[in-house]
Amino acid sequence: MYQKILLPTDGSNNAKQAGKHAIWIADKTNAEIVVLSVIDVNYLQPSYLPSFRKNLDNCLRDEGKKALQEFKNDLEEAQCQGICKNIKFTTMIKEGKPHLEILKTIDEEDIDLVIMGASGKHGVDELILGKVTERVLRETKTPILVVRCINNEKSMKKN
């Protein structure tokens, strides 16, 4: 049913749980997973001192690379457990407003399912749907599976 799954990730607990769902669904449908990390340029305002901006940029890039590496590690662990031996996946890091980059990637990569966390690292993720997730939900016609991790201990025990 699904050929290409988009997994936007920021390394948050919700994104990690979404990654587990992406692996499971890709295993069942032989879908490819496109893992996307977006560097939010809103944090890189030109008014910042150049050295501060460069340090912040490097920090955000490192966070994005770390999130992608964590997904890769989760996929390798699943493969070692005999799950999803043949899943193809691609990783991407883009710069821009996260919801716009996710929407562009949906179109550019011909995505037929998006799996994303209910909210990310920033904000009050226990109370409301994240701003990025909510915007993507409103603006795409592509099916979206939203994953919310309520309690880390309970989630980890179930897996």
QUIFENWO-V623943 format. One record per residue. RES is the residue in three letters. SS is DSSP state (alpha for helix, beta for strand, coil for the rest). OMEGA is omega in whole degrees, -180 to 180 (* if undefined). Layout:
res ss omega
RES SS OMEGA
RES SS OMEGA
This chain:
res ss omega
MET coil 180
TYR coil 178
GLN coil -179
LYS beta -179
ILE beta 174
LEU beta 176
LEU beta 173
PRO beta -178
THR coil 174
ASP coil 180
GLY coil 180
SER coil 178
ASN alpha 178
ASN alpha 179
ALA alpha 178
LYS alpha 177
GLN alpha 177
ALA alpha 178
GLY alpha 178
LYS alpha 177
HIS alpha 179
ALA alpha 179
ILE alpha -178
TRP alpha -179
ILE alpha 179
ALA alpha 178
ASP alpha -178
LYS alpha -174
THR alpha -176
ASN coil -179
ALA coil 172
GLU beta 177
ILE beta 173
VAL beta -178
VAL beta -174
LEU beta 171
SER beta -178
VAL beta 174
ILE beta -177
ASP beta -178
VAL alpha 177
ASN alpha 179
TYR alpha -175
LEU coil -179
GLN coil -178
PRO coil -178
SER coil 178
TYR coil 173
LEU coil -176
PRO alpha -178
SER alpha 178
PHE alpha -180
ARG alpha 180
LYS alpha 179
ASN alpha 179
LEU alpha 178
ASP alpha 180
ASN alpha 179
CYS alpha 180
LEU alpha 176
ARG alpha 179
ASP alpha 177
GLU alpha 179
GLY alpha 178
LYS alpha 180
LYS alpha 179
ALA alpha 179
LEU alpha 179
GLN alpha 178
GLU alpha 177
PHE alpha 179
LYS alpha 178
ASN alpha 178
ASP alpha 179
LEU alpha 179
GLU alpha 178
GLU alpha 179
ALA alpha 179
GLN alpha 178
CYS alpha 177
GLN coil 177
GLY coil 179
ILE coil 170
CYS coil -177
LYS coil -174
ASN coil -180
ILE coil 174
LYS coil 176
PHE beta 180
THR beta 176
THR beta 180
MET beta 168
ILE beta 179
LYS beta 176
GLU beta 178
GLY beta 174
LYS coil -172
PRO alpha -177
HIS alpha 179
LEU alpha 179
GLU alpha 176
ILE alpha 179
LEU alpha 178
LYS alpha -178
THR alpha 176
ILE alpha -180
ASP alpha -176
GLU alpha -175
GLU coil -180
ASP coil -177
ILE coil 176
ASP coil 172
LEU beta 175
VAL beta 175
ILE beta -177
MET beta 179
GLY beta 180
ALA coil 176
SER coil -175
GLY coil -177
LYS coil -173
HIS coil 175
GLY coil -176
VAL coil -171
ASP coil 177
GLU coil -172
LEU coil -173
ILE coil 173
LEU coil -178
GLY coil -178
LYS alpha -179
VAL alpha -180
THR alpha -179
GLU alpha 180
ARG alpha 178
VAL alpha 178
LEU alpha -178
ARG alpha -167
GLU alpha 179
THR coil 174
LYS coil 179
THR coil 177
PRO coil -180
ILE beta 171
LEU beta -179
VAL beta -176
VAL beta 180
ARG coil 178
CYS coil -175
ILE coil -177
ASN coil -176
ASN alpha -178
GLU alpha 180
LYS alpha -179
SER alpha -177
MET alpha 179
LYS alpha -179
LYS alpha -175
ASN coil *
